Amino acid sequence: MLRYMGAIDDSTPIVTSVHDEQLVDDIPVEKLLIHDVLVDIICTPTQVIFTNTSIPKPQGIYWDKLSPKKLGQIRILRELKSRIEQETGQKLPCGPSEKLPPTAKQRR
């Protein structure tokens, strides 16, 4: 959303805070999904870590990954999608319906 608004770009640092116990040494690139955002700076109670990641940041909202149910739960995304469709005159894609494992229970 912020990229669409022009508020951020590829040079904008992504910063997070975690506890020292939550740190991992490495996440294999093949485990990352298209919408995963790697951080540039990690702040813990005891240290600041600059990750120096070279993996590109997402370029926007991946509408084709958002299920109708998920989109229905996030009003700002529904409004943004509608606005973009009105501005461009084109319908944006929508992701497939969520498929939960047989043992999962759907929250209502």
Rosetta constraint file for C-alpha pairs under 8 A:
AtomPair CA 1 CA 5 HARMONIC 6.31 0.50
AtomPair CA 1 CA 60 HARMONIC 6.93 0.50
AtomPair CA 1 CA 61 HARMONIC 6.89 0.50
AtomPair CA 1 CA 80 HARMONIC 7.81 0.50
AtomPair CA 2 CA 6 HARMONIC 6.25 0.50
AtomPair CA 2 CA 7 HARMONIC 5.21 0.50
AtomPair CA 2 CA 8 HARMONIC 5.86 0.50
AtomPair CA 3 CA 7 HARMONIC 5.86 0.50
AtomPair CA 3 CA 8 HARMONIC 5.07 0.50
AtomPair CA 3 CA 9 HARMONIC 6.13 0.50
AtomPair CA 3 CA 59 HARMONIC 7.40 0.50
AtomPair CA 3 CA 60 HARMONIC 6.13 0.50
AtomPair CA 4 CA 60 HARMONIC 6.75 0.50
AtomPair CA 8 CA 12 HARMONIC 5.74 0.50
AtomPair CA 10 CA 57 HARMONIC 6.71 0.50
AtomPair CA 13 CA 39 HARMONIC 7.53 0.50
AtomPair CA 13 CA 40 HARMONIC 5.79 0.50
AtomPair CA 13 CA 41 HARMONIC 7.36 0.50
AtomPair CA 14 CA 38 HARMONIC 7.59 0.50
AtomPair CA 14 CA 39 HARMONIC 4.89 0.50
AtomPair CA 14 CA 40 HARMONIC 5.19 0.50
AtomPair CA 14 CA 41 HARMONIC 6.46 0.50
AtomPair CA 15 CA 39 HARMONIC 5.75 0.50
AtomPair CA 15 CA 40 HARMONIC 5.98 0.50
AtomPair CA 15 CA 41 HARMONIC 4.72 0.50
AtomPair CA 15 CA 42 HARMONIC 5.89 0.50
AtomPair CA 15 CA 43 HARMONIC 7.53 0.50
AtomPair CA 16 CA 39 HARMONIC 6.88 0.50
AtomPair CA 16 CA 41 HARMONIC 6.52 0.50
AtomPair CA 16 CA 42 HARMONIC 5.14 0.50
AtomPair CA 16 CA 43 HARMONIC 6.18 0.50
AtomPair CA 17 CA 42 HARMONIC 5.72 0.50
AtomPair CA 17 CA 43 HARMONIC 4.60 0.50
AtomPair CA 17 CA 44 HARMONIC 5.70 0.50
AtomPair CA 18 CA 22 HARMONIC 6.31 0.50
AtomPair CA 18 CA 23 HARMONIC 7.54 0.50
AtomPair CA 18 CA 42 HARMONIC 7.16 0.50
AtomPair CA 18 CA 43 HARMONIC 6.37 0.50
AtomPair CA 18 CA 44 HARMONIC 5.24 0.50
AtomPair CA 18 CA 45 HARMONIC 7.86 0.50
AtomPair CA 19 CA 23 HARMONIC 7.36 0.50
AtomPair CA 19 CA 44 HARMONIC 5.23 0.50
AtomPair CA 19 CA 45 HARMONIC 6.43 0.50
AtomPair CA 20 CA 44 HARMONIC 5.61 0.50
AtomPair CA 20 CA 45 HARMONIC 6.92 0.50
AtomPair CA 20 CA 46 HARMONIC 7.30 0.50
AtomPair CA 27 CA 31 HARMONIC 7.07 0.50
AtomPair CA 27 CA 32 HARMONIC 7.89 0.50
AtomPair CA 28 CA 32 HARMONIC 7.27 0.50
AtomPair CA 32 CA 36 HARMONIC 6.14 0.50
AtomPair CA 34 CA 58 HARMONIC 7.14 0.50
AtomPair CA 35 CA 58 HARMONIC 6.18 0.50
AtomPair CA 35 CA 62 HARMONIC 7.11 0.50
AtomPair CA 36 CA 58 HARMONIC 7.51 0.50
AtomPair CA 37 CA 57 HARMONIC 6.10 0.50
AtomPair CA 37 CA 58 HARMONIC 6.67 0.50
AtomPair CA 38 CA 53 HARMONIC 7.38 0.50
AtomPair CA 38 CA 55 HARMONIC 7.52 0.50
AtomPair CA 38 CA 57 HARMONIC 7.12 0.50
AtomPair CA 39 CA 51 HARMONIC 7.13 0.50
AtomPair CA 39 CA 53 HARMONIC 7.66 0.50
AtomPair CA 40 CA 50 HARMONIC 5.89 0.50
AtomPair CA 40 CA 51 HARMONIC 5.24 0.50
AtomPair CA 40 CA 52 HARMONIC 6.29 0.50
AtomPair CA 40 CA 53 HARMONIC 6.52 0.50
AtomPair CA 41 CA 48 HARMONIC 6.96 0.50
AtomPair CA 41 CA 49 HARMONIC 5.57 0.50
AtomPair CA 41 CA 50 HARMONIC 4.66 0.50
AtomPair CA 41 CA 51 HARMONIC 5.95 0.50
AtomPair CA 42 CA 48 HARMONIC 5.77 0.50
AtomPair CA 42 CA 49 HARMONIC 5.03 0.50
AtomPair CA 42 CA 50 HARMONIC 6.59 0.50
AtomPair CA 42 CA 51 HARMONIC 7.49 0.50
AtomPair CA 43 CA 47 HARMONIC 6.04 0.50
AtomPair CA 43 CA 48 HARMONIC 4.55 0.50
AtomPair CA 43 CA 49 HARMONIC 6.38 0.50
AtomPair CA 44 CA 48 HARMONIC 6.30 0.50
AtomPair CA 62 CA 66 HARMONIC 7.01 0.50
AtomPair CA 63 CA 92 HARMONIC 6.88 0.50
AtomPair CA 63 CA 93 HARMONIC 5.76 0.50
AtomPair CA 63 CA 94 HARMONIC 5.51 0.50
AtomPair CA 63 CA 95 HARMONIC 6.51 0.50
AtomPair CA 64 CA 93 HARMONIC 5.13 0.50
AtomPair CA 64 CA 94 HARMONIC 4.58 0.50
AtomPair CA 64 CA 95 HARMONIC 4.12 0.50
AtomPair CA 64 CA 96 HARMONIC 7.60 0.50
AtomPair CA 65 CA 94 HARMONIC 6.86 0.50
AtomPair CA 65 CA 95 HARMONIC 4.49 0.50
AtomPair CA 65 CA 96 HARMONIC 7.22 0.50
AtomPair CA 66 CA 70 HARMONIC 6.11 0.50
AtomPair CA 66 CA 71 HARMONIC 6.13 0.50
AtomPair CA 66 CA 94 HARMONIC 6.06 0.50
AtomPair CA 66 CA 95 HARMONIC 4.70 0.50
AtomPair CA 66 CA 96 HARMONIC 7.39 0.50
AtomPair CA 67 CA 71 HARMONIC 6.13 0.50
AtomPair CA 67 CA 94 HARMONIC 6.32 0.50
AtomPair CA 67 CA 95 HARMONIC 4.48 0.50
AtomPair CA 67 CA 96 HARMONIC 5.23 0.50
AtomPair CA 67 CA 97 HARMONIC 5.07 0.50
AtomPair CA 67 CA 98 HARMONIC 6.07 0.50
AtomPair CA 68 CA 72 HARMONIC 6.02 0.50
AtomPair CA 68 CA 94 HARMONIC 6.71 0.50
AtomPair CA 68 CA 95 HARMONIC 6.80 0.50
AtomPair CA 68 CA 96 HARMONIC 7.30 0.50
AtomPair CA 68 CA 97 HARMONIC 6.23 0.50
AtomPair CA 69 CA 73 HARMONIC 6.46 0.50
AtomPair CA 69 CA 97 HARMONIC 7.04 0.50
AtomPair CA 69 CA 98 HARMONIC 7.34 0.50
AtomPair CA 70 CA 74 HARMONIC 6.68 0.50
AtomPair CA 71 CA 75 HARMONIC 7.41 0.50
AtomPair CA 71 CA 77 HARMONIC 6.51 0.50
AtomPair CA 71 CA 78 HARMONIC 6.07 0.50
AtomPair CA 72 CA 78 HARMONIC 6.93 0.50
AtomPair CA 74 CA 78 HARMONIC 6.53 0.50
AtomPair CA 75 CA 79 HARMONIC 6.19 0.50
AtomPair CA 76 CA 80 HARMONIC 6.06 0.50
AtomPair CA 77 CA 81 HARMONIC 5.95 0.50
AtomPair CA 78 CA 82 HARMONIC 6.16 0.50
AtomPair CA 79 CA 83 HARMONIC 6.12 0.50
AtomPair CA 80 CA 84 HARMONIC 6.14 0.50
AtomPair CA 81 CA 85 HARMONIC 6.14 0.50
AtomPair CA 81 CA 92 HARMONIC 7.22 0.50
AtomPair CA 82 CA 86 HARMONIC 6.14 0.50
AtomPair CA 83 CA 87 HARMONIC 6.10 0.50
AtomPair CA 84 CA 88 HARMONIC 5.99 0.50
AtomPair CA 85 CA 89 HARMONIC 5.38 0.50
AtomPair CA 85 CA 90 HARMONIC 5.22 0.50
AtomPair CA 85 CA 91 HARMONIC 5.43 0.50
AtomPair CA 85 CA 92 HARMONIC 6.49 0.50
AtomPair CA 86 CA 90 HARMONIC 7.37 0.50
AtomPair CA 100 CA 104 HARMONIC 5.99 0.50
AtomPair CA 100 CA 105 HARMONIC 7.89 0.50
AtomPair CA 100 CA 106 HARMONIC 7.95 0.50
